[in-house]
Amino acid sequence: MHFKEVKGILSSKNGMNLSRGCVHGCIYCDARSKCYNIDHDFEDVEIKINAPALLEQKLRSKNKKCMIGTGAMSDPYIPISENLQNTRTCLEIIEKYGFGLAIQTKSSLILRDLDLLIKINDKAKCIVEITLTTFDEELCKIIEPNVSTTKERFEILKILRDNGIQTIVWFSPILPFINDTKENLAGILHYCIEAEVYGIICFEMGLTLREGDREYYYKNLDIYFPKLKEKYQKRYGNSYILTSDNNKQLMEIFNKTCDENNIVHSVDALFNYMRIFEEKNRKAQLELFV
């Protein structure tokens, strides 16, 4: 871990990453790709130490409330105390100024900040996005070794549901020849239905590999799935998009199940939902029932 002072924290679309690098160890991590120009060891997480000060400066001066997004490139709940403190402080600032939040993670550490998520949700829209990739717990420990297991993330979804916080699941990536099965899809969908998630983001059944990410993924295939790398290379070469041979069948099941259970699954609709700010007046809502 190391610290860095940065010049800015919010993107033009009001997204932010509070750190660079990760220790989750997911074998498919796109953030390892060379195009992101991380100039340090990926596991030597760079903490943007002045992120809270920059965020407060930005939100204080904004004329119009909006959704603030975080977690797209770097999980806000990497288990490093300075990172966790940065995350909590930024949530306090978002709540203080009445902005909305769309936060993405794979970690049960988010429940540490449940009190703040509830407070943000009392004023504005609060969405928690949880990634689920594999129903098999043992497989999960191989492909996502240092984060909460799928079952633990399922418990997070239920706790958030019980506290009135909307959730969206990222069913991605799906690894060809590994978890691109009907059994895996059925298990994840069962969790999503029981947890009453608002929506599921699934682009297609497959994954993307770029330079940097591809080499790390193949190294792990050699360790955990012997001879599978050669199968990938023969089937996909150096393609960026690796679509599962089971994509058509699995997407038909996915779309049908979501429709039957009123789960939003249009990617465009879900991204629009996460971007649109909605202010709440909880006092007015409560007075309706008096």
C-alpha positions, -999 to 999 in steps of 0.1 A, spaced: 0 0 0 11 35 -7 -5 70 -7 -9 95 -35 -23 130 -36 -44 134 -68 -56 166 -86 -92 155 -91 -116 128 -79 -148 130 -99 -151 121 -136 -172 141 -160 -200 116 -153 -196 119 -115 -178 86 -110 -148 82 -87 -123 56 -77 -107 60 -43 -77 38 -50 -58 20 -78 -49 -16 -77 -65 -44 -56 -58 -74 -34 -90 -93 -41 -71 -116 -65 -99 -122 -90 -83 -141 -119 -102 -122 -146 -97 -87 -133 -100 -62 -162 -84 -34 -141 -50 -52 -146 -51 -43 -183 -22 -22 -194 -45 4 -210 -52 18 -175 -15 27 -170 -11 15 -135 26 22 -129 30 1 -97 25 -35 -86 -12 -41 -88 -13 -55 -52 5 -25 -39 -27 -5 -37 -25 32 -43 -47 51 -18 -59 85 -30 -53 100 4 -69 134 -4 -100 120 -21 -125 131 7 -112 167 6 -115 169 -31 -150 153 -31 -163 178 -5 -149 206 -25 -167 194 -56 -201 186 -39 -201 219 -20 -198 238 -53 -223 218 -74 -255 236 -83 -274 205 -91 -276 173 -71 -267 141 -89 -257 104 -84 -222 97 -73 -208 64 -85 -179 44 -72 -165 9 -75 -164 6 -113 -126 1 -115 -115 -3 -79 -136 -18 -51 -142 7 -24 -140 -21 2 -104 -33 -3 -95 -44 33 -69 -17 40 -78 5 69 -69 38 51 -90 28 21 -119 19 43 -117 52 62 -116 71 29 -147 52 17 -166 59 49 -156 96 49 -167 100 13 -201 84 21 -205 109 50 -198 137 26 -223 124 1 -249 121 28 -241 155 42 -248 173 9 -278 151 -1 -264 135 -32 -273 100 -44 -250 70 -45 -244 40 -67 -217 19 -51 -203 -14 -64 -185 -41 -44 -178 -78 -39 -172 -74 -1 -193 -78 30 -173 -50 45 -199 -27 29 -222 -36 58 -198 -17 81 -213 14 65 -249 3 64 -259 31 87 -246 57 62 -263 39 32 -296 41 51 -291 78 58 -282 85 21 -313 65 11 -335 85 33 -326 117 14 -319 104 -21 -315 73 -42 -290 48 -29 -281 18 -50 -257 -10 -41 -243 -31 -69 -230 -66 -60 -211 -88 -84 -221 -124 -86 -203 -148 -110 -205 -183 -97 -230 -203 -76 -204 -229 -67 -187 -218 -35 -155 -238 -41 -152 -224 -76 -158 -189 -62 -128 -193 -39 -106 -201 -69 -117 -174 -93 -123 -147 -66 -100 -159 -38 -98 -129 -14 -133 -115 -12 -167 -126 2 -180 -158 -13 -212 -158 -34 -233 -170 -5 -219 -142 17 -228 -117 -10 -263 -132 -12 -267 -124 25 -256 -88 18 -283 -85 -8 -310 -97 17 -298 -73 44 -299 -44 20 -334 -55 8 -346 -56 45 -333 -20 49 -351 -7 19 -320 -2 -3 -322 -11 -40 -297 -36 -53 -284 -44 -87 -264 -76 -95 -236 -77 -120 -237 -112 -135 -203 -108 -151 -179 -121 -162 -190 -156 -172 -159 -177 -180 -162 -200 -210 -157 -237 -201 -158 -229 -164 -190 -213 -151 -210 -209 -184 -236 -236 -174 -273 -238 -169 -267 -249 -133 -246 -218 -125 -272 -195 -141 -301 -211 -122 -283 -208 -89 -274 -171 -93 -310 -163 -106 -324 -181 -75 -304 -159 -52 -314 -128 -71 -351 -137 -70 -350 -145 -33 -331 -112 -25 -357 -93 -46 -330 -74 -66 -341 -45 -87 -321 -55 -117 -293 -77 -131 -266 -65 -155 -255 -91 -180 -240 -80 -213 -237 -116 -226 -223 -149 -213 -185 -144 -216 -157 -122 -206 -132 -97 -220 -94 -100 -221 -69 -73 -228 -31 -71 -226 -21 -74 -190 -54 -90 -180 -51 -118 -205 -16 -129 -192 -28 -129 -156 -59 -149 -165 -40 -175 -185 -14 -179 -157 -42 -188 -133 -58 -212 -158 -25 -230 -159 -25 -233 -121 -62 -242 -115 -75 -255 -148 -46 -274 -165 -47 -274 -204 -76 -250 -205 -54 -221 -216 -47 -240 -249 -84 -245 -254 -90 -208 -250 -61 -199 -274 -74 -223 -300 -110 -211 -297 -105 -173 -292 -69 -164 -302 -63 -129 -289 -99 -117 -291 -110 -90 -268 -145 -104 -264 -147 -141 -255 -183 -151 -259 -194 -185 -245 -205 -212 -269 -235 -215 -246 -244 -178 -249 -276 -181 -269 -292 -208 -248 -282 -192 -215 -293 -157 -225 -327 -170 -234 -331 -186 -200 -318 -154 -183 -342 -131 -202 -372 -153 -197 -365 -157 -159 -360 -120 -154 -392 -112 -172 -412 -137 -152 -399 -123 -119 -401 -85 -127 -363 -81 -126 -350 -53 -148 -324 -67 -172 -320 -41 -200 -285 -29 -196 -294 6 -210 -323 9 -186 -302 -1 -156 -274 23 -164 -300 51 -169 -316 42 -135 -282 44 -118 -275 78 -134 -308 95 -126 -309 114 -93 -340 112 -72 -345 133 -41 -367 119 -13 -387 136 13 -390 109 39 -409 132 63 -435 139 36 -438 102 28 -443 93 65 -470 120 69 -491 102 42 -496 74 67 -504 95 97 
